[in-house]
Amino acid sequence: MPDVQDVRFLTVAEVAELMRVSKMTVYRMVHAGELPAIRFGRSYRVPESAVADALQRPIADAG
């Protein structure tokens, strides 16, 4: 398990930019449990490794 000092946390805006989605989409993913996040005060931080994992997942076929 990585030490807390080794984990890099990203803001919702940084995650949205990396994933090329809106901030609202990132919030939806966090609330749906698709993207793990930690709440710091009134904002969320997402581990960089979780973003990398989410980007590696296959995209579901919409129809």
N, CA, C, O and CB atoms as a CASP TS submission, in Angstrom:
PFRMAT TS
TARGET T0000
AUTHOR 0000-0000-0000
METHOD Language model
MODEL 1
PARENT N/A
ATOM      1  N   MET     1       0.853  -1.175   0.000  1.00  0.00           N
ATOM      2  CA  MET     1       0.000   0.000   0.000  1.00  0.00           C
ATOM      3  C   MET     1       0.899   1.238   0.000  1.00  0.00           C
ATOM      4  O   MET     1       1.820   1.327   0.812  1.00  0.00           O
ATOM      5  CB  MET     1      -0.970  -0.002   1.230  1.00  0.00           C
ATOM      6  N   PRO     2       0.642   2.200  -0.906  1.00  0.00           N
ATOM      7  CA  PRO     2       1.502   3.376  -0.968  1.00  0.00           C
ATOM      8  C   PRO     2       1.335   4.263   0.259  1.00  0.00           C
ATOM      9  O   PRO     2       0.250   4.375   0.830  1.00  0.00           O
ATOM     10  CB  PRO     2       1.208   4.174  -2.225  1.00  0.00           C
ATOM     11  N   ASP     3       2.429   4.882   0.640  1.00  0.00           N
ATOM     12  CA  ASP     3       2.403   5.815   1.750  1.00  0.00           C
ATOM     13  C   ASP     3       1.609   7.048   1.338  1.00  0.00           C
ATOM     14  O   ASP     3       1.624   7.420   0.165  1.00  0.00           O
ATOM     15  CB  ASP     3       3.839   6.200   2.190  1.00  0.00           C
ATOM     16  N   VAL     4       0.920   7.686   2.268  1.00  0.00           N
ATOM     17  CA  VAL     4       0.088   8.858   1.955  1.00  0.00           C
ATOM     18  C   VAL     4       0.930   9.957   1.330  1.00  0.00           C
ATOM     19  O   VAL     4       0.438  10.706   0.485  1.00  0.00           O
ATOM     20  CB  VAL     4      -0.614   9.385   3.221  1.00  0.00           C
ATOM     21  N   GLN     5       2.170  10.064   1.725  1.00  0.00           N
ATOM     22  CA  GLN     5       3.049  11.089   1.169  1.00  0.00           C
ATOM     23  C   GLN     5       3.341  10.834  -0.307  1.00  0.00           C
ATOM     24  O   GLN     5       3.666  11.767  -1.041  1.00  0.00           O
ATOM     25  CB  GLN     5       4.355  11.148   1.955  1.00  0.00           C
ATOM     26  N   ASP     6       3.230   9.579  -0.750  1.00  0.00           N
ATOM     27  CA  ASP     6       3.525   9.220  -2.137  1.00  0.00           C
ATOM     28  C   ASP     6       2.331   9.395  -3.066  1.00  0.00           C
ATOM     29  O   ASP     6       2.495   9.390  -4.286  1.00  0.00           O
ATOM     30  CB  ASP     6       4.003   7.797  -2.202  1.00  0.00           C
ATOM     31  N   VAL     7       1.132   9.550  -2.509  1.00  0.00           N
ATOM     32  CA  VAL     7      -0.072   9.674  -3.316  1.00  0.00           C
ATOM     33  C   VAL     7      -0.238  11.124  -3.752  1.00  0.00           C
ATOM     34  O   VAL     7      -0.135  12.041  -2.938  1.00  0.00           O
ATOM     35  CB  VAL     7      -1.318   9.188  -2.534  1.00  0.00           C
ATOM     36  N   ARG     8      -0.497  11.324  -5.046  1.00  0.00           N
ATOM     37  CA  ARG     8      -0.743  12.678  -5.556  1.00  0.00           C
ATOM     38  C   ARG     8      -2.242  12.820  -5.768  1.00  0.00           C
ATOM     39  O   ARG     8      -2.865  11.999  -6.442  1.00  0.00           O
ATOM     40  CB  ARG     8       0.052  12.955  -6.894  1.00  0.00           C
ATOM     41  N   PHE     9      -2.811  13.861  -5.192  1.00  0.00           N
ATOM     42  CA  PHE     9      -4.234  14.118  -5.314  1.00  0.00           C
ATOM     43  C   PHE     9      -4.472  15.247  -6.305  1.00  0.00           C
ATOM     44  O   PHE     9      -3.726  16.225  -6.343  1.00  0.00           O
ATOM     45  CB  PHE     9      -4.845  14.460  -3.946  1.00  0.00           C
ATOM     46  N   LEU    10      -5.521  15.098  -7.108  1.00  0.00           N
ATOM     47  CA  LEU    10      -5.880  16.093  -8.109  1.00  0.00           C
ATOM     48  C   LEU    10      -7.213  16.735  -7.745  1.00  0.00           C
ATOM     49  O   LEU    10      -8.071  16.105  -7.126  1.00  0.00           O
ATOM     50  CB  LEU    10      -5.950  15.457  -9.513  1.00  0.00           C
ATOM     51  N   THR    11      -7.372  17.987  -8.134  1.00  0.00           N
ATOM     52  CA  THR    11      -8.652  18.662  -7.933  1.00  0.00           C
ATOM     53  C   THR    11      -9.640  18.171  -8.993  1.00  0.00           C
ATOM     54  O   THR    11      -9.252  17.527  -9.968  1.00  0.00           O
ATOM     55  CB  THR    11      -8.486  20.218  -8.000  1.00  0.00           C
ATOM     56  N   VAL    12     -10.902  18.481  -8.788  1.00  0.00           N
ATOM     57  CA  VAL    12     -11.933  18.116  -9.758  1.00  0.00           C
ATOM     58  C   VAL    12     -11.643  18.770 -11.108  1.00  0.00           C
ATOM     59  O   VAL    12     -11.827  18.142 -12.150  1.00  0.00           O
ATOM     60  CB  VAL    12     -13.331  18.530  -9.247  1.00  0.00           C
ATOM     61  N   ALA    13     -11.195  20.015 -11.097  1.00  0.00           N
ATOM     62  CA  ALA    13     -10.875  20.715 -12.342  1.00  0.00           C
ATOM     63  C   ALA    13      -9.719  20.030 -13.076  1.00  0.00           C
ATOM     64  O   ALA    13      -9.757  19.903 -14.300  1.00  0.00           O
ATOM     65  CB  ALA    13     -10.523  22.184 -12.055  1.00  0.00           C
ATOM     66  N   GLU    14      -8.698  19.589 -12.347  1.00  0.00           N
ATOM     67  CA  GLU    14      -7.569  18.891 -12.970  1.00  0.00           C
ATOM     68  C   GLU    14      -8.013  17.555 -13.560  1.00  0.00           C
ATOM     69  O   GLU    14      -7.589  17.185 -14.655  1.00  0.00           O
ATOM     70  CB  GLU    14      -6.442  18.666 -11.945  1.00  0.00           C
ATOM     71  N   VAL    15      -8.869  16.832 -12.834  1.00  0.00           N
ATOM     72  CA  VAL    15      -9.378  15.554 -13.329  1.00  0.00           C
ATOM     73  C   VAL    15     -10.192  15.781 -14.603  1.00  0.00           C
ATOM     74  O   VAL    15     -10.046  15.045 -15.578  1.00  0.00           O
ATOM     75  CB  VAL    15     -10.240  14.848 -12.249  1.00  0.00           C
ATOM     76  N   ALA    16     -11.043  16.794 -14.589  1.00  0.00           N
ATOM     77  CA  ALA    16     -11.875  17.091 -15.761  1.00  0.00           C
ATOM     78  C   ALA    16     -11.001  17.402 -16.974  1.00  0.00           C
ATOM     79  O   ALA    16     -11.301  16.968 -18.086  1.00  0.00           O
ATOM     80  CB  ALA    16     -12.821  18.276 -15.468  1.00  0.00           C
ATOM     81  N   GLU    17      -9.933  18.144 -16.760  1.00  0.00           N
ATOM     82  CA  GLU    17      -9.035  18.486 -17.869  1.00  0.00           C
ATOM     83  C   GLU    17      -8.329  17.245 -18.411  1.00  0.00           C
ATOM     84  O   GLU    17      -8.217  17.069 -19.624  1.00  0.00           O
ATOM     85  CB  GLU    17      -7.997  19.523 -17.415  1.00  0.00           C
ATOM     86  N   LEU    18      -7.855  16.386 -17.508  1.00  0.00           N
ATOM     87  CA  LEU    18      -7.174  15.162 -17.934  1.00  0.00           C
ATOM     88  C   LEU    18      -8.098  14.213 -18.681  1.00  0.00           C
ATOM     89  O   LEU    18      -7.701  13.592 -19.666  1.00  0.00           O
ATOM     90  CB  LEU    18      -6.585  14.455 -16.737  1.00  0.00           C
ATOM     91  N   MET    19      -9.339  14.105 -18.203  1.00  0.00           N
ATOM     92  CA  MET    19     -10.290  13.177 -18.804  1.00  0.00           C
ATOM     93  C   MET    19     -11.055  13.796 -19.971  1.00  0.00           C
ATOM     94  O   MET    19     -11.772  13.105 -20.695  1.00  0.00           O
ATOM     95  CB  MET    19     -11.265  12.695 -17.759  1.00  0.00           C
ATOM     96  N   ARG    20     -10.891  15.113 -20.141  1.00  0.00           N
ATOM     97  CA  ARG    20     -11.598  15.854 -21.191  1.00  0.00           C
ATOM     98  C   ARG    20     -13.117  15.735 -21.060  1.00  0.00           C
ATOM     99  O   ARG    20     -13.836  15.455 -22.019  1.00  0.00           O
ATOM    100  CB  ARG    20     -11.163  15.356 -22.563  1.00  0.00           C
ATOM    101  N   VAL    21     -13.564  15.961 -19.832  1.00  0.00           N
ATOM    102  CA  VAL    21     -14.991  15.997 -19.527  1.00  0.00           C
ATOM    103  C   VAL    21     -15.241  17.244 -18.684  1.00  0.00           C
ATOM    104  O   VAL    21     -14.301  17.937 -18.296  1.00  0.00           O
ATOM    105  CB  VAL    21     -15.463  14.686 -18.777  1.00  0.00           C
ATOM    106  N   SER    22     -16.504  17.523 -18.406  1.00  0.00           N
ATOM    107  CA  SER    22     -16.827  18.685 -17.575  1.00  0.00           C
ATOM    108  C   SER    22     -16.605  18.357 -16.101  1.00  0.00           C
ATOM    109  O   SER    22     -16.526  17.191 -15.715  1.00  0.00           O
ATOM    110  CB  SER    22     -18.288  19.138 -17.812  1.00  0.00           C
ATOM    111  N   LYS    23     -16.507  19.400 -15.290  1.00  0.00           N
ATOM    112  CA  LYS    23     -16.375  19.199 -13.852  1.00  0.00           C
ATOM    113  C   LYS    23     -17.614  18.499 -13.300  1.00  0.00           C
ATOM    114  O   LYS    23     -17.505  17.684 -12.384  1.00  0.00           O
ATOM    115  CB  LYS    23     -16.153  20.545 -13.134  1.00  0.00           C
ATOM    116  N   MET    24     -18.786  18.807 -13.846  1.00  0.00           N
ATOM    117  CA  MET    24     -20.019  18.171 -13.383  1.00  0.00           C
ATOM    118  C   MET    24     -19.963  16.659 -13.625  1.00  0.00           C
ATOM    119  O   MET    24     -20.445  15.885 -12.798  1.00  0.00           O
ATOM    120  CB  MET    24     -21.248  18.786 -14.098  1.00  0.00           C
ATOM    121  N   THR    25     -19.384  16.235 -14.742  1.00  0.00           N
ATOM    122  CA  THR    25     -19.242  14.808 -15.019  1.00  0.00           C
ATOM    123  C   THR    25     -18.351  14.150 -13.971  1.00  0.00           C
ATOM    124  O   THR    25     -18.637  13.038 -13.525  1.00  0.00           O
ATOM    125  CB  THR    25     -18.664  14.584 -16.429  1.00  0.00           C
ATOM    126  N   VAL    26     -17.286  14.821 -13.578  1.00  0.00           N
ATOM    127  CA  VAL    26     -16.395  14.281 -12.547  1.00  0.00           C
ATOM    128  C   VAL    26     -17.158  14.161 -11.226  1.00  0.00           C
ATOM    129  O   VAL    26     -17.063  13.138 -10.549  1.00  0.00           O
ATOM    130  CB  VAL    26     -15.132  15.185 -12.373  1.00  0.00           C
ATOM    131  N   TYR    27     -17.916  15.202 -10.856  1.00  0.00           N
ATOM    132  CA  TYR    27     -18.715  15.126  -9.630  1.00  0.00           C
ATOM    133  C   TYR    27     -19.706  13.967  -9.694  1.00  0.00           C
ATOM    134  O   TYR    27     -19.898  13.264  -8.701  1.00  0.00           O
ATOM    135  CB  TYR    27     -19.463  16.447  -9.394  1.00  0.00           C
ATOM    136  N   ARG    28     -20.331  13.761 -10.835  1.00  0.00           N
ATOM    137  CA  ARG    28     -21.280  12.643 -10.983  1.00  0.00           C
ATOM    138  C   ARG    28     -20.571  11.307 -10.797  1.00  0.00           C
ATOM    139  O   ARG    28     -21.096  10.405 -10.145  1.00  0.00           O
ATOM    140  CB  ARG    28     -21.965  12.688 -12.369  1.00  0.00           C
ATOM    141  N   MET    29     -19.376  11.184 -11.372  1.00  0.00           N
ATOM    142  CA  MET    29     -18.608   9.944 -11.241  1.00  0.00           C
ATOM    143  C   MET    29     -18.224   9.698  -9.780  1.00  0.00           C
ATOM    144  O   MET    29     -18.261   8.561  -9.311  1.00  0.00           O
ATOM    145  CB  MET    29     -17.342   9.996 -12.124  1.00  0.00           C
ATOM    146  N   VAL    30     -17.862  10.750  -9.071  1.00  0.00           N
ATOM    147  CA  VAL    30     -17.506  10.619  -7.656  1.00  0.00           C
ATOM    148  C   VAL    30     -18.725  10.188  -6.849  1.00  0.00           C
ATOM    149  O   VAL    30     -18.637   9.255  -6.051  1.00  0.00           O
ATOM    150  CB  VAL    30     -16.939  11.949  -7.106  1.00  0.00           C
ATOM    151  N   HIS    31     -19.858  10.852  -7.047  1.00  0.00           N
ATOM    152  CA  HIS    31     -21.063  10.528  -6.280  1.00  0.00           C
ATOM    153  C   HIS    31     -21.620   9.153  -6.629  1.00  0.00           C
ATOM    154  O   HIS    31     -22.258   8.515  -5.791  1.00  0.00           O
ATOM    155  CB  HIS    31     -22.127  11.581  -6.517  1.00  0.00           C
ATOM    156  N   ALA    32     -21.388   8.688  -7.854  1.00  0.00           N
ATOM    157  CA  ALA    32     -21.858   7.361  -8.254  1.00  0.00           C
ATOM    158  C   ALA    32     -20.913   6.250  -7.795  1.00  0.00           C
ATOM    159  O   ALA    32     -21.235   5.069  -7.919  1.00  0.00           O
ATOM    160  CB  ALA    32     -22.023   7.302  -9.764  1.00  0.00           C
ATOM    161  N   GLY    33     -19.754   6.626  -7.269  1.00  0.00           N
ATOM    162  CA  GLY    33     -18.794   5.634  -6.815  1.00  0.00           C
ATOM    163  C   GLY    33     -17.895   5.107  -7.919  1.00  0.00           C
ATOM    164  O   GLY    33     -17.131   4.168  -7.695  1.00  0.00           O
ATOM    165  N   GLU    34     -17.972   5.695  -9.111  1.00  0.00           N
ATOM    166  CA  GLU    34     -17.138   5.259 -10.232  1.00  0.00           C
ATOM    167  C   GLU    34     -15.704   5.768 -10.106  1.00  0.00           C
ATOM    168  O   GLU    34     -14.781   5.200 -10.689  1.00  0.00           O
ATOM    169  CB  GLU    34     -17.740   5.735 -11.547  1.00  0.00           C
ATOM    170  N   LEU    35     -15.530   6.837  -9.342  1.00  0.00           N
ATOM    171  CA  LEU    35     -14.222   7.453  -9.166  1.00  0.00           C
ATOM    172  C   LEU    35     -14.043   7.737  -7.671  1.00  0.00           C
ATOM    173  O   LEU    35     -14.774   8.552  -7.106  1.00  0.00           O
ATOM    174  CB  LEU    35     -14.085   8.771 -10.025  1.00  0.00           C
ATOM    175  N   PRO    36     -13.074   7.071  -7.023  1.00  0.00           N
ATOM    176  CA  PRO    36     -12.885   7.311  -5.598  1.00  0.00           C
ATOM    177  C   PRO    36     -12.352   8.718  -5.351  1.00  0.00           C
ATOM    178  O   PRO    36     -11.561   9.237  -6.138  1.00  0.00           O
ATOM    179  CB  PRO    36     -11.931   6.272  -5.001  1.00  0.00           C
ATOM    180  N   ALA    37     -12.782   9.319  -4.275  1.00  0.00           N
ATOM    181  CA  ALA    37     -12.340  10.668  -3.937  1.00  0.00           C
ATOM    182  C   ALA    37     -12.368  10.852  -2.429  1.00  0.00           C
ATOM    183  O   ALA    37     -13.064  10.142  -1.703  1.00  0.00           O
ATOM    184  CB  ALA    37     -13.223  11.729  -4.631  1.00  0.00           C
ATOM    185  N   ILE    38     -11.599  11.816  -1.992  1.00  0.00           N
ATOM    186  CA  ILE    38     -11.551  12.183  -0.582  1.00  0.00           C
ATOM    187  C   ILE    38     -12.040  13.612  -0.474  1.00  0.00           C
ATOM    188  O   ILE    38     -11.692  14.463  -1.293  1.00  0.00           O
ATOM    189  CB  ILE    38     -10.108  12.023   0.017  1.00  0.00           C
ATOM    190  N   ARG    39     -12.837  13.866   0.525  1.00  0.00           N
ATOM    191  CA  ARG    39     -13.367  15.215   0.695  1.00  0.00           C
ATOM    192  C   ARG    39     -12.476  16.000   1.655  1.00  0.00           C
ATOM    193  O   ARG    39     -12.235  15.574   2.784  1.00  0.00           O
ATOM    194  CB  ARG    39     -14.825  15.173   1.216  1.00  0.00           C
ATOM    195  N   PHE    40     -11.996  17.136   1.194  1.00  0.00           N
ATOM    196  CA  PHE    40     -11.206  18.058   2.011  1.00  0.00           C
ATOM    197  C   PHE    40     -12.029  19.309   2.179  1.00  0.00           C
ATOM    198  O   PHE    40     -12.137  20.114   1.254  1.00  0.00           O
ATOM    199  CB  PHE    40      -9.807  18.374   1.367  1.00  0.00           C
ATOM    200  N   GLY    41     -12.611  19.484   3.348  1.00  0.00           N
ATOM    201  CA  GLY    41     -13.479  20.635   3.562  1.00  0.00           C
ATOM    202  C   GLY    41     -14.676  20.553   2.630  1.00  0.00           C
ATOM    203  O   GLY    41     -15.448  19.596   2.691  1.00  0.00           O
ATOM    204  N   ARG    42     -14.833  21.545   1.774  1.00  0.00           N
ATOM    205  CA  ARG    42     -15.959  21.563   0.833  1.00  0.00           C
ATOM    206  C   ARG    42     -15.569  21.089  -0.569  1.00  0.00           C
ATOM    207  O   ARG    42     -16.395  21.122  -1.481  1.00  0.00           O
ATOM    208  CB  ARG    42     -16.535  22.964   0.750  1.00  0.00           C
ATOM    209  N   SER    43     -14.335  20.654  -0.749  1.00  0.00           N
ATOM    210  CA  SER    43     -13.898  20.228  -2.079  1.00  0.00           C
ATOM    211  C   SER    43     -13.479  18.760  -2.060  1.00  0.00           C
ATOM    212  O   SER    43     -13.254  18.177  -0.999  1.00  0.00           O
ATOM    213  CB  SER    43     -12.735  21.110  -2.574  1.00  0.00           C
ATOM    214  N   TYR    44     -13.382  18.184  -3.236  1.00  0.00           N
ATOM    215  CA  TYR    44     -12.978  16.798  -3.391  1.00  0.00           C
ATOM    216  C   TYR    44     -11.595  16.729  -4.012  1.00  0.00           C
ATOM    217  O   TYR    44     -11.215  17.590  -4.806  1.00  0.00           O
ATOM    218  CB  TYR    44     -13.992  16.027  -4.244  1.00  0.00           C
ATOM    219  N   ARG    45     -10.844  15.694  -3.642  1.00  0.00           N
ATOM    220  CA  ARG    45      -9.554  15.409  -4.252  1.00  0.00           C
ATOM    221  C   ARG    45      -9.582  13.956  -4.693  1.00  0.00           C
ATOM    222  O   ARG    45     -10.058  13.082  -3.968  1.00  0.00           O
ATOM    223  CB  ARG    45      -8.363  15.690  -3.263  1.00  0.00           C
ATOM    224  N   VAL    46      -9.071  13.710  -5.884  1.00  0.00           N
ATOM    225  CA  VAL    46      -9.089  12.377  -6.469  1.00  0.00           C
ATOM    226  C   VAL    46      -7.646  11.896  -6.603  1.00  0.00           C
ATOM    227  O   VAL    46      -6.801  12.628  -7.118  1.00  0.00           O
ATOM    228  CB  VAL    46      -9.820  12.374  -7.854  1.00  0.00           C
ATOM    229  N   PRO    47      -7.351  10.679  -6.151  1.00  0.00           N
ATOM    230  CA  PRO    47      -5.992  10.166  -6.328  1.00  0.00           C
ATOM    231  C   PRO    47      -5.652  10.049  -7.818  1.00  0.00           C
ATOM    232  O   PRO    47      -6.475   9.602  -8.617  1.00  0.00           O
ATOM    233  CB  PRO    47      -5.836   8.794  -5.631  1.00  0.00           C
ATOM    234  N   GLU    48      -4.453  10.448  -8.172  1.00  0.00           N
ATOM    235  CA  GLU    48      -4.025  10.409  -9.571  1.00  0.00           C
ATOM    236  C   GLU    48      -4.101   8.985 -10.129  1.00  0.00           C
ATOM    237  O   GLU    48      -4.426   8.793 -11.301  1.00  0.00           O
ATOM    238  CB  GLU    48      -2.591  10.955  -9.706  1.00  0.00           C
ATOM    239  N   SER    49      -3.804   7.993  -9.294  1.00  0.00           N
ATOM    240  CA  SER    49      -3.857   6.597  -9.743  1.00  0.00           C
ATOM    241  C   SER    49      -5.283   6.179 -10.108  1.00  0.00           C
ATOM    242  O   SER    49      -5.472   5.358 -11.005  1.00  0.00           O
ATOM    243  CB  SER    49      -3.304   5.669  -8.655  1.00  0.00           C
ATOM    244  N   ALA    50      -6.285   6.733  -9.425  1.00  0.00           N
ATOM    245  CA  ALA    50      -7.681   6.412  -9.732  1.00  0.00           C
ATOM    246  C   ALA    50      -8.080   6.978 -11.092  1.00  0.00           C
ATOM    247  O   ALA    50      -8.859   6.366 -11.823  1.00  0.00           O
ATOM    248  CB  ALA    50      -8.612   6.958  -8.637  1.00  0.00           C
ATOM    249  N   VAL    51      -7.546   8.145 -11.424  1.00  0.00           N
ATOM    250  CA  VAL    51      -7.822   8.739 -12.738  1.00  0.00           C
ATOM    251  C   VAL    51      -7.191   7.873 -13.824  1.00  0.00           C
ATOM    252  O   VAL    51      -7.817   7.598 -14.848  1.00  0.00           O
ATOM    253  CB  VAL    51      -7.280  10.202 -12.818  1.00  0.00           C
ATOM    254  N   ALA    52      -5.956   7.447 -13.597  1.00  0.00           N
ATOM    255  CA  ALA    52      -5.276   6.589 -14.575  1.00  0.00           C
ATOM    256  C   ALA    52      -6.051   5.288 -14.775  1.00  0.00           C
ATOM    257  O   ALA    52      -6.195   4.819 -15.904  1.00  0.00           O
ATOM    258  CB  ALA    52      -3.830   6.283 -14.120  1.00  0.00           C
ATOM    259  N   ASP    53      -6.554   4.702 -13.680  1.00  0.00           N
ATOM    260  CA  ASP    53      -7.347   3.474 -13.783  1.00  0.00           C
ATOM    261  C   ASP    53      -8.636   3.713 -14.564  1.00  0.00           C
ATOM    262  O   ASP    53      -9.024   2.888 -15.391  1.00  0.00           O
ATOM    263  CB  ASP    53      -7.674   2.931 -12.386  1.00  0.00           C
ATOM    264  N   ALA    54      -9.296   4.833 -14.307  1.00  0.00           N
ATOM    265  CA  ALA    54     -10.549   5.152 -15.001  1.00  0.00           C
ATOM    266  C   ALA    54     -10.325   5.347 -16.486  1.00  0.00           C
ATOM    267  O   ALA    54     -11.174   4.980 -17.298  1.00  0.00           O
ATOM    268  CB  ALA    54     -11.185   6.404 -14.407  1.00  0.00           C
ATOM    269  N   LEU    55      -9.194   5.920 -16.849  1.00  0.00           N
ATOM    270  CA  LEU    55      -8.894   6.136 -18.263  1.00  0.00           C
ATOM    271  C   LEU    55      -8.552   4.838 -18.982  1.00  0.00           C
ATOM    272  O   LEU    55      -8.673   4.757 -20.205  1.00  0.00           O
ATOM    273  CB  LEU    55      -7.748   7.117 -18.407  1.00  0.00           C
ATOM    274  N   GLN    56      -8.126   3.824 -18.236  1.00  0.00           N
ATOM    275  CA  GLN    56      -7.792   2.535 -18.832  1.00  0.00           C
ATOM    276  C   GLN    56      -9.005   1.635 -19.029  1.00  0.00           C
ATOM    277  O   GLN    56      -8.958   0.689 -19.815  1.00  0.00           O
ATOM    278  CB  GLN    56      -6.781   1.830 -17.979  1.00  0.00           C
ATOM    279  N   ARG    57     -10.094   1.926 -18.315  1.00  0.00           N
ATOM    280  CA  ARG    57     -11.308   1.109 -18.423  1.00  0.00           C
ATOM    281  C   ARG    57     -11.937   1.266 -19.799  1.00  0.00           C
ATOM    282  O   ARG    57     -11.924   2.361 -20.360  1.00  0.00           O
ATOM    283  CB  ARG    57     -12.323   1.493 -17.330  1.00  0.00           C
ATOM    284  N   PRO    58     -12.484   0.196 -20.347  1.00  0.00           N
ATOM    285  CA  PRO    58     -13.164   0.317 -21.643  1.00  0.00           C
ATOM    286  C   PRO    58     -14.441   1.155 -21.522  1.00  0.00           C
ATOM    287  O   PRO    58     -15.106   1.148 -20.486  1.00  0.00           O
ATOM    288  CB  PRO    58     -13.500  -1.080 -22.203  1.00  0.00           C
ATOM    289  N   ILE    59     -14.760   1.854 -22.566  1.00  0.00           N
ATOM    290  CA  ILE    59     -15.965   2.683 -22.605  1.00  0.00           C
ATOM    291  C   ILE    59     -17.146   1.798 -22.949  1.00  0.00           C
ATOM    292  O   ILE    59     -17.078   1.012 -23.894  1.00  0.00           O
ATOM    293  CB  ILE    59     -15.824   3.846 -23.634  1.00  0.00           C
ATOM    294  N   ALA    60     -18.229   1.915 -22.194  1.00  0.00           N
ATOM    295  CA  ALA    60     -19.435   1.115 -22.433  1.00  0.00           C
ATOM    296  C   ALA    60     -20.096   1.566 -23.732  1.00  0.00           C
ATOM    297  O   ALA    60     -20.125   2.756 -24.045  1.00  0.00           O
ATOM    298  CB  ALA    60     -20.432   1.239 -21.242  1.00  0.00           C
ATOM    299  N   ASP    61     -20.619   0.614 -24.476  1.00  0.00           N
ATOM    300  CA  ASP    61     -21.311   0.931 -25.726  1.00  0.00           C
ATOM    301  C   ASP    61     -22.690   1.494 -25.408  1.00  0.00           C
ATOM    302  O   ASP    61     -23.503   0.849 -24.746  1.00  0.00           O
ATOM    303  CB  ASP    61     -21.428  -0.326 -26.636  1.00  0.00           C
ATOM    304  N   ALA    62     -22.936   2.706 -25.890  1.00  0.00           N
ATOM    305  CA  ALA    62     -24.180   3.404 -25.552  1.00  0.00           C
ATOM    306  C   ALA    62     -25.370   2.914 -26.357  1.00  0.00           C
ATOM    307  O   ALA    62     -26.501   3.291 -26.051  1.00  0.00           O
ATOM    308  CB  ALA    62     -24.013   4.883 -25.765  1.00  0.00           C
ATOM    309  N   GLY    63     -25.163   2.108 -27.350  1.00  0.00           N
ATOM    310  CA  GLY    63     -26.361   1.666 -27.965  1.00  0.00           C
ATOM    311  C   GLY    63     -26.316   1.088 -29.274  1.00  0.00           C
ATOM    312  O   GLY    63     -27.353   0.702 -29.815  1.00  0.00           O
TER
END
